[in-house]
Amino acid sequence: MKMFLIFWLCVQNPTIPLEQTCIQNIMYDVTYDTKQECREASAILAKEFMQLPNTYITTFCTTKIVENT
C-alpha cells in the first residue's frame, strides 16, 4: 500500500471566474511509504505555495493499494 498526496490550490481574486479559482492535483508520480513522509511533503508543498499572495492550499494524504506491474 502506498500513500498519495492530494492538494487543492485556490486563488482569492474577484476577477477570476469561479470555475477557474481552484485546481485539484493528485500527485500519482510521487508516492510515500508512511503517513509521516506524506505529511512532511504536504507541509513543504503548503509552505511553498502559501508564500504567494491570496493563495490558499489544502492537502491530505490517502492510501491506495498499488499493483506491481
PyMOL commands that set and color helices and strands:
alter all, ss='L'
color gray80, all
select helices_A, chain A and resi 18-20+35-49
alter helices_A, ss='H'
color red, helices_A
select strands_A, chain A and resi 2-11+22-32+55-64
alter strands_A, ss='S'
color yellow, strands_A
deselect
rebuild
show_as cartoon
